[in-house]
Amino acid sequence: MDELKALMIQTLEANGILGQLRAQIRCSVFKIIDNQDEMENPRTRAKSALHWENPRARECLSVNTGLLLAELIREYLDFYKLDYSKQIFVPETNLTSKQESSKEELVDQSGLKAEEVSDRKPLLL
């Protein structure tokens, strides 16, 4: 039985399924923590114990270069379809309050030249 269990784990890891499941679990846990912000105690109006705040990320986004970098990372995650990572990155960096910039806007803001931009790679590369 232990051999079958080890073979299953090895096969799931080799196919990337186990990594995907781990990412889904991390994403779900983070969503639960993030959603606690919306669930306040009506009597005390205090935030729950799971309230998530990232003041350093909020501080970073208040500077144009910090916001641009976060948007470039989001574009990178989109390009490689790292959806679970993006679902964690966006709320954790407080990007949910910012409208997503288009690729053209990011090119303009970053100062990239048109010949440096390709549909075959994200802007960070």
C-alpha positions as CSV (number, residue, x, y, z in Angstrom):
1,M,0.0,0.0,0.0
2,D,2.9,2.4,0.8
3,E,4.4,1.7,-2.6
4,L,1.1,2.6,-4.3
5,K,0.8,5.8,-2.3
6,A,4.4,6.8,-3.2
7,L,3.8,6.0,-6.8
8,M,0.6,8.1,-6.8
9,I,2.4,11.1,-5.2
10,Q,5.3,10.8,-7.6
11,T,2.9,10.6,-10.7
12,L,0.9,13.5,-9.5
13,E,4.0,15.6,-8.9
14,A,5.5,14.6,-12.3
15,N,2.3,15.7,-14.1
16,G,2.1,19.0,-12.2
17,I,-1.2,18.1,-10.6
18,L,0.1,18.1,-7.0
19,G,1.7,21.5,-7.4
20,Q,-1.5,22.9,-8.9
21,L,-3.5,21.5,-6.0
22,R,-1.1,23.0,-3.5
23,A,-1.5,26.4,-5.3
24,Q,-5.3,26.1,-5.2
25,I,-5.2,25.4,-1.5
26,R,-2.9,28.4,-0.8
27,C,-5.2,30.6,-2.9
28,S,-8.3,29.4,-1.1
29,V,-6.7,30.0,2.3
30,F,-5.6,33.5,1.3
31,K,-9.1,34.3,0.0
32,I,-10.6,33.2,3.3
33,I,-8.2,35.5,5.1
34,D,-8.8,38.3,2.6
35,N,-12.6,38.0,2.8
36,Q,-12.6,38.3,6.5
37,D,-12.0,42.1,5.9
38,E,-15.6,42.3,4.8
39,M,-17.0,40.4,7.8
40,E,-17.0,42.8,10.7
41,N,-18.5,42.3,14.1
42,P,-21.7,44.4,14.0
43,R,-21.6,45.2,17.7
44,T,-18.0,46.4,18.0
45,R,-17.4,47.2,14.3
46,A,-14.0,45.7,14.9
47,K,-12.2,43.8,12.2
48,S,-11.9,40.1,12.6
49,A,-8.7,38.5,13.9
50,L,-7.9,37.3,10.4
51,H,-7.9,40.9,9.0
52,W,-5.2,41.1,6.3
53,E,-3.2,44.3,5.8
54,N,0.0,44.9,4.0
55,P,1.1,48.4,4.7
56,R,4.4,48.1,2.9
57,A,2.6,47.1,-0.3
58,R,0.2,49.9,0.1
59,E,3.1,52.3,0.6
60,C,4.8,50.9,-2.5
61,L,1.8,51.5,-4.6
62,S,1.6,55.1,-3.6
63,V,4.7,55.7,-5.7
64,N,4.4,55.6,-9.5
65,T,7.4,53.3,-10.0
66,G,6.1,50.9,-7.3
67,L,2.7,50.8,-9.0
68,L,4.3,50.3,-12.4
69,L,6.4,47.4,-11.1
70,A,3.4,45.7,-9.5
71,E,1.4,46.1,-12.8
72,L,4.4,44.6,-14.7
73,I,4.4,41.7,-12.4
74,R,0.7,41.3,-12.8
75,E,1.2,41.3,-16.6
76,Y,3.9,38.7,-16.2
77,L,1.6,36.5,-14.2
78,D,-1.2,36.9,-16.8
79,F,1.2,36.1,-19.7
80,Y,2.3,32.8,-18.2
81,K,-1.3,32.1,-16.9
82,L,-0.2,31.9,-13.3
83,D,-3.7,32.4,-12.2
84,Y,-3.4,31.1,-8.6
85,S,-0.3,33.2,-8.1
86,K,-2.1,36.2,-9.5
87,Q,-5.1,35.6,-7.2
88,I,-2.8,35.8,-4.3
89,F,-0.6,38.6,-5.6
90,V,-3.3,41.1,-6.5
91,P,-5.1,41.3,-3.1
92,E,-1.8,40.9,-1.2
93,T,-0.3,44.0,-2.9
94,N,-3.6,45.9,-2.7
95,L,-3.9,46.0,-6.5
96,T,-7.6,45.2,-6.2
97,S,-8.3,48.9,-5.7
98,K,-6.4,49.9,-8.9
99,Q,-7.7,49.5,-12.4
100,E,-5.7,47.1,-14.4
101,S,-3.5,48.9,-17.0
102,S,-3.5,47.8,-20.6
103,K,-0.3,46.4,-22.1
104,E,0.0,49.6,-24.2
105,E,-0.3,51.8,-21.1
106,L,2.4,49.7,-19.4
107,V,4.7,50.1,-22.4
108,D,4.2,53.9,-22.4
109,Q,4.7,54.2,-18.6
110,S,7.8,52.0,-18.6
111,G,9.5,53.8,-21.4
112,L,10.0,50.6,-23.5
113,K,10.5,51.1,-27.2
114,A,8.1,49.5,-29.7
115,E,10.8,47.2,-31.1
116,E,11.5,45.8,-27.6
117,V,7.8,44.7,-27.1
118,S,6.7,41.3,-28.3
119,D,3.6,39.2,-27.9
120,R,5.9,36.2,-27.3
121,K,7.2,37.4,-24.0
122,P,6.0,39.5,-21.0
123,L,7.1,43.1,-20.7
124,L,9.4,42.2,-17.8
125,L,11.5,40.1,-20.0
